[in-house]
Amino acid sequence: MVADTAEEAARMKERIIESVPEEAVGVWLSHNSGFDMSTLPERFTLRELQERIIAANASPVGFVGLLIAEHGEDGEITRKEFFHHGLRAATGYASTRTGTASQVADRLEEVFEATGSRGGFMLGHSQGGPRSHLWNLTNLLVPELQRRGRFRTHYEGRTLKENLAS
């Protein structure tokens, strides 16, 4: 998330988290696992959850698998904590970078150079966020990347195929 100041960008990120109700997180997790998360007890271990998901012929991988890797199968968690982790997964909170256009461009360039990847950038915005987030990407970050020679200013080809090949 890009804004005129780093503080403003950080506030934008927090507003995304604050705007999503717990019920929506449960629906997102249920959809992605195939298991009805509304049936969770108030406290459970991740092993118990995994067993319940498998018993329901749903998918224990993905988000639950990541939690198990982080906390272990015997890690006990409350329903509220589980949905809190789910909220961050659903919104992409952990992977969302914030700052000014210059700060975010610095980070993108750092990753670009460190990984040896030369394919470009994938920029996105939260589906639940206001349009100003997308506006900030296109009107603050993209011009900064263009100034640095990291983002095209025009295309040579007339077709998508011609431009992808260049």
N, C-alpha and C positions, 0 to 999 in steps of 0.2 A: 504494500500500500504506500502510495506516494502522496506527499503533501508539501506545502511550502516550508513547513518546519518538521523536524523529527518528532517533536512532541505531538503535533497535530496528527501525524501519520499513526503514531502509537495509540492515540485516542480513537482513531477510526477503526483500528484493529480490535480494540476492546469493545466498541459499540456493536461489532458483528456478533461477538460472543453474547453480549447482553440482550440482543434482540431475538435470540432463538429460544423458544420455550422448551422445557424438558420433554414434553410430549412429542415434539417434533423430532428430537434426538432419538427417542425410543422408536419412532416410526422409521427413521433412517437406518438405525441399527437392525431393526427387524427386517426391513427390506433387503439389506445387504447380506444378512446371514440366513434368511429364510426361517428364523425362529422368532416367536412372539415375545419380545422383551418386556411386554407389560405384565408377564407372569412371573417376573423375578421376585424372589423374597427380599426382605430388607437387608439381609447379610448373607453372603455366600462366598465360597472359594471359587477361584477360577477353574479348578478341576471340576467342581460340581456343575458349574455353568457349561463347561465343555461337554460333560457327560449328558446333560439335559439337551443340549443342541444336537449332539450325535443321535441320541434316542429319538429325537423328533425328525430324523433324516434331513437335518439342515446342515449348513456349512460352518464348522468350527474354526475355519481359517480366517484370515483377514484381521479385523479389529481385535477379536478375542485372542487370536493367535499372537498378535503383537503384545497385548497385555500380559499373556502368559510368559512370553519371552522376557518381558521387562520385570515382572513381579514374581514369577514362578507359579507353578500349578497350585501350590498350597497357599498362595497369597489370598488373604481374605479381603473382601471389598464390600462396601455398602452399595445399595442400589443408587443412592445419590452420587457417590464417588464414581461408580461405573458410568452413569450418564454424564458426569462432568468430563471424564476422559472421552466419552463418545462425542460430546459437543466439540471438543477440540479436533477430533478426527473428522467429523462431519463438515466443519468449517475450514479445514486446512490451516488451523491456527498455528500449529508448530512450524509449518513450512512457509508461512507468510512472512515476508521480509517487509520492514517498514523503514521509512526515512525520507529524506529529501531526494529529489531526482538524482543528484550527484552521489549521494550515499548509496542508493539502490543500484545505480549504474556501476559504482565501484565494486559492489558485491557481485553483480552479474559478471563483470569482467574478470574478477578474481576466480570465480567458478569456471568460467569459460576457458581461461588460461590453464588452470590447475588440472582440469579433466582432459585436456587435449582435444576436447570436442570443438568442432568447427561448424556445427550444423545451425547454430543460431540460438535464439531465445524463445521460450514459450511463456508469454505473458498472459495472465488471466486475472479475473476479478471474481469476488464472491457473488454467487447468484443472489444472495439475500441482501447484498449491499446496495446502497444508492448508486444512481448513475454517475454521480460525481467521482466515484472510485475509478470507473472506466475513463471518464474525462481526464482525470489526473494522469492515468497511464499514457493516454494518447497525446496529451498536451504538455505534460511535464517530463515524463520519463523518455518517451520515444525521441523527442528532439535532442535530449541530452545524449542518448545513444547514437543518434545520427551525427551529432557534433563530434563524437569520438570515433566515427567511422565504423560503428558496430551495428548499424541498422540502416537498411537501404533508404535512399531518398526518392528513388524512382526505379522502374523496371524497364529493361531493354526489350524484352519480348512482348508480343501481342497476346499470347495465350498463356495459360497457367503452365502447360507442359514446357513451353519455351523458357519460362522464368524459373521453373524448378530445376531445369537442366543447367542453368548458368551458375 
